[in-house]
Amino acid sequence: MRAKTILPAVAMTAVSMVLTLAVVVMWLGTAVPWPVALVVGLGIDGGWLATLAYERRLATQGDHNRVVTAVGWSFGILAAGVLVAHALTAERSAGAWLAVAWLPLAAKALWLVHAMWERTALTPVALDAIRGIQQEARDEAAVARARLRAEAATEETRLTAVTEAGARVARVQAKTAQTLSSAWSTLETARAGEETGRALTSVTARVTPGVTPRWELPVWGPTEPLTSRSLEAAPALTDEALDVLVDEIRTSETPALSYREMATRFRAAGHSASEVRLRAAWKRVA
């Protein structure tokens, strides 16, 4: 992965340095001796390369110096300026020379990209951990989406079932109400008919001279609940009366009845007494 960023930067640097040196020698060689032009070209390329090497050393140590960076960009701008000036003064192929004038700045930008890559590079272990975390997050999201879709489908099914049940209940109620209404209409027609009403009156109530009772329709709808009537408790028998009843029932047959037979006939006759009192009376009379 490191070679993907450093190799383009190295290649661009070599091309820009060769191009700058050639342009300086060709351009200044006509005005000054070629050794002087060669020294000028090597000076520009050497300064550019020296600042780049120092920047790389600081980057390896995890450090950064703005002055060195500014000097390096200055040499890059100077080299690009030399190429632009040569392209503008060239008599032939000015456009081609101007098209390659950006190479020094491009090489500097590639080294900047490589430095940024180094600052953000991670080890294979860290990359594997990140991929594992991302995969786990994707799995959890997929499970959550599946759960939500299942819950939505279940809720939709439940609502559909409830709605259908409610519709069935409503249809049954409507049918029942229609049937009751038809029956009520039939009863009302029978009640309103003169001959039918007279016949029903004669069979439903005693005919009284001068009085014809009116046949009433049965009640259909809410009715008032009947008030519960409390039954008055029968007065309890005294011991003397209880003794007399027990003795009469016991001696009603020969031989005398047993206690169980006497108790059965006592309660069958409509009398009431607790088991304790009844057994005590039996003991007294027997």
C-alpha positions as CSV (number, residue, x, y, z in Angstrom):
1,M,0.0,0.0,0.0
2,R,2.9,2.4,0.7
3,A,4.3,1.9,-2.8
4,K,1.0,3.2,-4.3
5,T,1.7,6.7,-3.1
6,I,5.5,6.9,-2.9
7,L,6.3,5.6,-6.4
8,P,4.2,8.2,-8.3
9,A,5.8,10.9,-6.1
10,V,9.3,9.7,-6.9
11,A,8.6,9.4,-10.6
12,M,7.1,12.8,-10.8
13,T,10.0,14.3,-8.8
14,A,12.6,12.7,-11.2
15,V,10.7,13.9,-14.3
16,S,10.3,17.5,-12.9
17,M,14.0,17.7,-11.9
18,V,15.3,16.5,-15.3
19,L,12.9,18.8,-17.1
20,T,13.9,21.8,-15.0
21,L,17.6,21.1,-15.5
22,A,17.1,20.7,-19.2
23,V,15.1,23.9,-19.5
24,V,17.6,26.0,-17.5
25,V,20.5,24.7,-19.5
26,M,18.7,25.3,-22.9
27,W,17.3,28.6,-21.9
28,L,20.3,30.2,-20.1
29,G,22.9,28.4,-22.3
30,T,22.5,31.0,-25.0
31,A,23.1,33.9,-22.6
32,V,25.8,32.4,-20.2
33,P,28.2,29.5,-20.5
34,W,26.5,26.2,-20.2
35,P,28.4,25.2,-17.0
36,V,26.9,28.2,-15.3
37,A,23.4,27.3,-16.6
38,L,24.1,23.7,-15.4
39,V,25.0,25.0,-11.9
40,V,21.8,27.1,-11.8
41,G,19.7,24.1,-12.8
42,L,21.3,21.8,-10.3
43,G,20.9,24.5,-7.6
44,I,17.2,24.7,-8.2
45,D,16.8,20.9,-8.2
46,G,19.2,20.5,-5.3
47,G,17.4,23.0,-3.1
48,W,14.1,21.4,-4.0
49,L,15.4,17.9,-3.3
50,A,17.2,18.9,-0.1
51,T,14.1,20.5,1.5
52,L,12.1,17.4,0.4
53,A,14.6,15.1,2.1
54,Y,14.5,17.1,5.3
55,E,10.7,17.2,5.3
56,R,10.7,13.4,4.9
57,R,13.1,13.0,7.8
58,L,10.8,15.2,10.0
59,A,7.7,13.2,8.9
60,T,9.4,9.9,9.8
61,Q,10.1,11.3,13.3
62,G,6.4,12.4,13.5
63,D,7.4,16.1,13.4
64,H,6.7,19.0,11.1
65,N,8.4,22.3,10.4
66,R,6.5,25.1,8.6
67,V,9.7,26.9,7.6
68,V,11.1,23.9,5.8
69,T,7.7,23.3,4.1
70,A,7.6,26.9,3.0
71,V,11.1,26.7,1.6
72,G,10.3,23.5,-0.3
73,W,7.2,25.1,-1.9
74,S,9.3,28.1,-2.8
75,F,11.7,25.9,-4.7
76,G,8.8,24.2,-6.4
77,I,7.2,27.5,-7.4
78,L,10.6,28.7,-8.7
79,A,11.0,25.6,-10.8
80,A,7.5,26.0,-12.2
81,G,8.2,29.7,-12.8
82,V,11.3,28.9,-14.8
83,L,9.3,26.4,-16.9
84,V,6.5,29.0,-17.5
85,A,9.0,31.7,-18.5
86,H,10.7,29.4,-20.9
87,A,7.4,28.4,-22.4
88,L,6.4,32.0,-22.9
89,T,9.7,33.0,-24.5
90,A,10.0,29.9,-26.6
91,E,9.6,30.4,-30.4
92,R,8.4,26.9,-31.1
93,S,6.2,24.5,-29.1
94,A,5.3,27.1,-26.5
95,G,2.1,25.3,-25.7
96,A,3.9,22.0,-25.1
97,W,6.4,23.6,-22.7
98,L,3.6,25.5,-20.9
99,A,1.7,22.2,-20.5
100,V,4.5,20.6,-18.6
101,A,5.3,23.6,-16.4
102,W,3.1,22.3,-13.6
103,L,5.2,19.2,-13.0
104,P,7.3,20.6,-10.1
105,L,4.2,21.6,-8.2
106,A,2.5,18.3,-9.1
107,A,5.5,16.4,-7.6
108,K,5.3,18.5,-4.5
109,A,1.6,17.8,-4.2
110,L,2.2,14.0,-4.6
111,W,4.7,14.1,-1.7
112,L,2.1,16.0,0.4
113,V,-0.4,13.2,-0.4
114,H,2.1,10.6,0.6
115,A,2.7,12.4,3.9
116,M,-1.0,12.5,4.6
117,W,-1.2,8.8,3.9
118,E,1.6,8.0,6.3
119,R,-0.1,10.1,9.0
120,T,-3.4,8.2,8.6
121,A,-2.0,4.7,7.9
122,L,-3.1,1.9,10.2
123,T,-1.6,-1.5,11.0
124,P,-3.3,-4.6,9.6
125,V,-4.4,-5.5,13.1
126,A,-6.2,-2.2,13.4
127,L,-7.7,-2.5,9.9
128,D,-9.0,-6.0,10.8
129,A,-10.6,-4.7,14.0
130,I,-12.2,-1.8,12.1
131,R,-13.6,-4.3,9.5
132,G,-14.9,-6.5,12.3
133,I,-16.7,-3.6,14.0
134,Q,-18.2,-2.4,10.7
135,Q,-19.4,-6.0,9.9
136,E,-20.9,-6.3,13.4
137,A,-22.7,-3.0,13.0
138,R,-24.0,-4.1,9.6
139,D,-25.2,-7.4,11.1
140,E,-27.0,-5.7,14.0
141,A,-28.6,-3.2,11.6
142,A,-29.8,-6.1,9.4
143,V,-31.2,-8.0,12.4
144,A,-33.0,-4.9,13.6
145,R,-34.5,-4.3,10.2
146,A,-35.7,-7.9,10.0
147,R,-37.2,-7.7,13.5
148,L,-39.0,-4.5,12.7
149,R,-40.4,-6.0,9.5
150,A,-41.5,-9.1,11.4
151,E,-43.2,-7.0,14.1
152,A,-44.9,-4.9,11.5
153,A,-46.2,-8.0,9.6
154,T,-47.4,-9.5,12.9
155,E,-49.2,-6.3,13.9
156,E,-50.8,-6.0,10.4
157,T,-52.0,-9.6,10.7
158,R,-53.5,-8.9,14.2
159,L,-55.2,-5.8,13.1
160,T,-56.6,-7.6,10.1
161,A,-58.0,-10.4,12.3
162,V,-59.5,-7.9,14.8
163,T,-61.1,-5.9,11.9
164,E,-62.6,-9.0,10.4
165,A,-63.9,-10.2,13.7
166,G,-65.4,-6.8,14.4
167,A,-67.0,-6.9,11.0
168,R,-68.5,-10.3,11.6
169,V,-69.9,-9.1,15.0
170,A,-71.4,-6.1,13.3
171,R,-73.0,-8.2,10.6
172,V,-74.5,-10.5,13.2
173,Q,-75.8,-7.6,15.2
174,A,-77.3,-6.0,12.1
175,K,-79.0,-9.3,11.1
176,T,-80.3,-9.8,14.6
177,A,-81.6,-6.2,14.8
178,Q,-83.3,-6.7,11.4
179,T,-84.9,-9.9,12.5
180,L,-86.2,-8.3,15.8
181,S,-87.5,-5.3,13.8
182,S,-89.3,-7.6,11.4
183,A,-90.9,-9.5,14.4
184,W,-91.8,-6.2,16.0
185,S,-93.4,-5.0,12.8
186,T,-95.4,-8.2,12.6
187,L,-96.6,-7.9,16.2
188,E,-97.5,-4.2,15.6
189,T,-99.5,-5.2,12.5
190,A,-101.3,-7.9,14.4
191,R,-102.0,-5.5,17.2
192,A,-103.3,-2.7,14.9
193,G,-105.6,-5.1,13.0
194,E,-109.2,-4.8,14.2
195,E,-110.1,-8.5,13.8
196,T,-106.8,-9.8,15.0
197,G,-106.7,-7.5,18.0
198,R,-110.3,-8.5,19.0
199,A,-109.4,-12.2,18.7
200,L,-106.2,-11.9,20.7
201,T,-108.0,-9.8,23.3
202,S,-110.7,-12.5,23.8
203,V,-108.1,-15.2,24.4
204,T,-105.6,-13.3,26.4
205,A,-107.9,-11.7,29.0
206,R,-111.3,-12.3,30.7
207,V,-114.0,-10.4,28.9
208,T,-115.8,-8.0,31.2
209,P,-119.1,-6.4,30.2
210,G,-118.5,-2.9,29.0
211,V,-114.7,-3.3,29.2
212,T,-112.4,-4.5,26.4
213,P,-108.9,-4.8,27.7
214,R,-106.2,-3.7,25.2
215,W,-103.6,-6.3,24.2
216,E,-100.2,-4.9,24.8
217,L,-97.1,-5.6,22.8
218,P,-94.2,-7.4,24.5
219,V,-91.4,-5.2,25.7
220,W,-88.5,-4.9,23.3
221,G,-85.5,-3.0,24.7
222,P,-84.0,-2.1,28.0
223,T,-86.2,-3.0,31.0
224,E,-86.0,-2.0,34.6
225,P,-84.6,-4.7,36.8
226,L,-87.1,-6.3,39.2
227,T,-86.6,-5.5,42.8
228,S,-85.6,-8.5,44.9
229,R,-88.1,-9.3,47.5
230,S,-86.7,-10.6,50.7
231,L,-88.5,-13.7,52.0
232,E,-89.4,-13.5,55.6
233,A,-87.8,-16.2,57.6
234,A,-90.2,-18.6,59.2
235,P,-90.4,-18.3,62.9
236,A,-88.2,-20.8,64.7
237,L,-89.9,-23.6,66.7
238,T,-89.6,-23.6,70.4
239,D,-88.0,-26.5,72.2
240,E,-91.4,-27.7,73.4
241,A,-93.0,-27.5,70.0
242,L,-90.0,-29.2,68.5
243,D,-90.2,-32.0,71.0
244,V,-93.8,-32.6,70.2
245,L,-93.2,-32.7,66.5
246,V,-90.3,-35.1,66.8
247,D,-92.2,-37.4,69.2
248,E,-95.2,-37.5,66.8
249,I,-93.1,-38.3,63.8
250,R,-91.0,-40.9,65.7
251,T,-94.0,-42.8,67.1
252,S,-96.1,-42.5,63.9
253,E,-95.2,-46.0,63.0
254,T,-94.5,-49.2,65.0
255,P,-91.7,-49.9,65.7
256,A,-90.6,-46.3,66.3
257,L,-88.7,-44.6,63.5
258,S,-84.9,-44.1,63.7
259,Y,-83.4,-40.7,63.9
260,R,-82.5,-40.6,60.2
261,E,-86.0,-41.6,59.1
262,M,-87.5,-39.1,61.5
263,A,-85.3,-36.2,60.3
264,T,-86.1,-37.0,56.7
265,R,-89.9,-36.9,57.4
266,F,-89.5,-33.8,59.6
267,R,-87.9,-31.8,56.7
268,A,-90.3,-33.3,54.1
269,A,-93.2,-32.0,56.1
270,G,-91.8,-28.5,55.7
271,H,-90.4,-28.0,59.2
272,S,-87.0,-26.4,59.7
273,A,-84.6,-26.8,62.5
274,S,-80.8,-27.0,62.9
275,E,-79.2,-30.4,63.1
276,V,-78.1,-29.7,66.6
277,R,-81.5,-28.8,67.9
278,L,-83.2,-31.6,66.0
279,R,-80.8,-34.2,67.5
280,A,-81.2,-32.7,71.0
281,A,-85.0,-33.0,70.7
282,W,-84.6,-36.6,69.6
283,K,-82.5,-37.4,72.7
284,R,-85.1,-35.7,75.0
285,V,-88.1,-37.6,73.6
286,A,-86.3,-40.9,73.0
